Amino acid sequence: MGKLCSFLENHKRSFPIGLSGNTGMGYILTGGISPLSRSKGLAIDQILEIKGFWGNGKEFHLLRPNTKKELTYEWKALCGAAIFLGIITQVKLKTQPLRPLLSWTANLSFAQLSECINQAESWPNSLSLQWIYGDDIFAHAIGEIKNAEDEPVLIKLLERLPFSRNRIINKFNNMKALPNLSLGNNNNNNLNHSEVLGLLGPAWQEKNQQVLKILKELINKRPNKSCYIASQQLGGLTHLNDLDTSFIHRDATWKPWINGAWEAHDQAKRKRTLEWMKECWNNLEFICPGVHLAQIHPHLEWHKKELSSAFKDWLPNLQQIKAIYDPRNIMPPLK
Ligand SMILES: Cc1cc2nc3c(=O)[nH]c(=O)nc-3n(C[C@H](O)[C@H](O)[C@H](O)COP(=O)(O)OP(=O)(O)OC[C@H]3O[C@@H](n4cnc5c(N)ncnc54)[C@H](O)[C@@H]3O)c2cc1C
């Protein structure tokens, strides 16, 4: 995605990449939630053509339907569930004009995180908040400056956000240049292994304090210092549902993800961390009923549950499509 961003910058265009320039095609195929998704939609919403091979070896080349009437099950399945069905060899993507970005980063106290989430839930679509909570709390708000009148409005909103230290408001040319959402201690060092589970749910609103209390308890009992819970903000055009896709949680406002880490090759610690992750999921499910399958876990016992939370009523149709196009389960399982 970083290379895509650099290439497009030369042509004064951009693409809503995610929080890292290092991700590849999987970012686009699994939904692709960008800090700009609230104004641009998901990465799958930018797909105009898709080419590849189904699991059964047959080649396909599909064009984005112009109307709901022209929508096929195959298009809907490929937009968000492609990784279960075939190998994608080419996509044609819609791009956007390159515009400057505003970035606000700061360390927060627990109460300040609650206030930031509250404020973000009434922001315009051009701003989004992401945060990470582990040893410390770090937040990153990102906004796109569409025109000269926009900038002071966005800056005013950013200046209202509380912070405890290290607040920086800066301007960047493209997504790739933005600072990382990181606590500094979770660089994927070789000493740790990890799993990530992405959840999806509505705005917290009056449940804000309740959810944060649960988060605090979970963080306090995390089994390894590198475990954390972070979140991205959706809403606005992410809710766009002009053409059905396999990303069914269009009403989601937050995508919290649980990062479970343990010392490499220590099976007992791995088990403890996976149990902590399950506890996080169980305790947050009331506010995050959905799952974002940016990471899949066919090797874990919760794969069945993650599939049903990701695709809900659409799952049986996906399974039928897979039975036709990948009958030998060459691609990851949908059961
Ligand atoms: C640092 C970091 C930041 C991230 N930030 C975001 C974010 O902001 N928003 C977001 O939505 N997600 C984010 N993710 C999640 C990321 O988008 C997913 O993990 C994604 O699946 C990664 O894709 P990949 O191609 O880089 O990885 P891979 O591990 O190569 O692929 C991931 C999955 O996609 C399948 N796949 C890849 N290419 C193809 C293909 N051509 N055809 C069929 N299947 C294919 C693979 O088989 C695998 O199952 C982030 C991940 C990391 C590590």
The ligand as a Gaussian input file, in Angstrom:
#p B3LYP/6-31G(d) Opt

LIG

0 1
 C        0.928000      -2.932000      10.810000
 C       -0.453000      -3.286000      10.308000
 C       -1.406000      -2.280000      10.148000
 C       -2.686000      -2.607000       9.671000
 N       -3.604000      -1.608000       9.504000
 C       -4.817000      -1.901000       8.993000
 C       -5.774000      -0.879000       8.760000
 O       -5.539000       0.300000       9.003000
 N       -6.971000      -1.233000       8.244000
 C       -7.279000      -2.535000       7.939000
 O       -8.385000      -2.795000       7.447000
 N       -6.403000      -3.528000       8.174000
 C       -5.190000      -3.236000       8.683000
 N       -4.284000      -4.240000       8.907000
 C       -4.689000      -5.610000       8.639000
 C       -4.269000      -6.008000       7.223000
 O       -4.933000      -5.227000       6.261000
 C       -4.611000      -7.464000       7.028000
 O       -3.852000      -8.226000       7.924000
 C       -4.393000      -7.923000       5.608000
 O       -4.976000      -9.199000       5.460000
 C       -2.920000      -7.945000       5.255000
 O       -2.769000      -8.298000       3.922000
 P       -1.327000      -8.628000       3.310000
 O       -1.516000      -8.885000       1.855000
 O       -0.375000      -7.579000       3.710000
 O       -0.901000      -9.934000       4.133000
 P       -0.896000     -11.475000       3.778000
 O       -0.651000     -12.165000       5.081000
 O       -0.001000     -11.756000       2.640000
 O       -2.377000     -11.765000       3.326000
 C       -3.457000     -11.752000       4.218000
 C       -4.529000     -12.709000       3.730000
 O       -4.965000     -12.328000       2.432000
 C       -4.764000     -13.385000       1.521000
 N       -4.314000     -12.810000       0.250000
 C       -3.325000     -11.910000       0.069000
 N       -3.204000     -11.612000      -1.246000
 C       -4.144000     -12.345000      -1.889000
 C       -4.522000     -12.478000      -3.254000
 N       -3.900000     -11.793000      -4.200000
 N       -5.547000     -13.304000      -3.557000
 C       -6.185000     -14.010000      -2.588000
 N       -5.871000     -13.935000      -1.281000
 C       -4.863000     -13.106000      -0.944000
 C       -3.680000     -14.265000       2.142000
 O       -3.763000     -15.595000       1.702000
 C       -4.009000     -14.152000       3.609000
 O       -5.062000     -15.021000       3.981000
 C       -3.003000      -3.958000       9.378000
 C       -2.044000      -4.952000       9.557000
 C       -0.776000      -4.627000       9.999000
 C        0.233000      -5.731000      10.168000

